[in-house]
Amino acid sequence: MTGIREQGIFTNDIVISEGQIKYKLPVTGNFTVVVKWEKSLKDEFFARLKKKLKSRVALHACVQVQGILCAEFHGDFVAILTDKNSTLTSSS
């Protein structure tokens, strides 16, 4: 799955506008976050971001330590581009 930088978009203005986390076990070491992002939602998010310079998406993330589910996060993530120069149309 491609993320924001793989789409040729570079910004540090990505925030969680709203979120809820449920801990099942303590997160005691290095962790991995797994997110499933449906292609249709991803395409809509990036199209809106490129057109309006701002976009929001609701995602569900699982926090794992050594493959064991420790927490689940539901949140609304917002990306904001300061100007059209924050996006690149090609990788060259």
N, C-alpha and C positions, 0 to 999 in steps of 0.2 A: 504494500500500500504506500502510496506517495504522500508525503507531508507537504507543508507549506513551502519549504525551500526547494524541494524537488519540482514544484510547480513553477519555479523561477520567481518566487515572491520572497522578498527579504524585508522583514520588519521585526522589531523587538516589542511591538505593541500588541501583545496577545495576553488577554486577561481572562480570569474566571469571573463572570458577572454574577453568577449565582451557583451554589453548589451544596451538595450534601454528601458526607462520607460516613460509611458504616464499617467500623472495625470488627473483624471476626477474630483476629489473633493479633498479638503485638507485632509490629514491623521492627525486627531486631537487627537487621543487617542490610546488606545491599539488596535492592529490590528492582523488580521489573514491572513496568506498567503496560498492560495489554488493552488496546482499544479496538473495537470493531466499528468501522465507519463505512456504512453502505455507500456504494458508488453514486447512487442518485443524490444522496445528501451531500456528498463530497463535491460532486459536479455543481450542484446548486450553490454551495458555499463559495466555491472559487469563482464562479461566474458573477455572483453578487459582489464579492470582494473586488474583483477587477473593474466592475462597472461603477460601484458606489463608494469604493475605497474603505468599506466597512462591512463586516458580515458576522453573523452569529450562528452557532450550531450547538445543539444539545448532544452530549456524548456520555457514554457509560464506560468507565475504566475499571479494570481489575488490577489490584496491587498484589504482586506475588513475591515471596521470598523462597528461593530454591524450588519454584514450581508450586508452592502451596499458597492458596488464596488467603490473604491476610486482611484485605479491605476492598470495598467497592465504592466507587465515586460516581455520582451523577452530577453533571454540571453543564452550564451554558458557557461556552467559550466564545470570546469576541476578538477578532483581529481587526486592527485599524492601520491603514496605510496613511502616511503623512502626505504623500503626493503620488502622482502616477509614476514618478521616477523610482518608487520603491518596488515596482514590478519590472521584470525583465521579460521580453517577448521571446527570447531564444537563449540557448545556453552558450552561444559563441561570444 
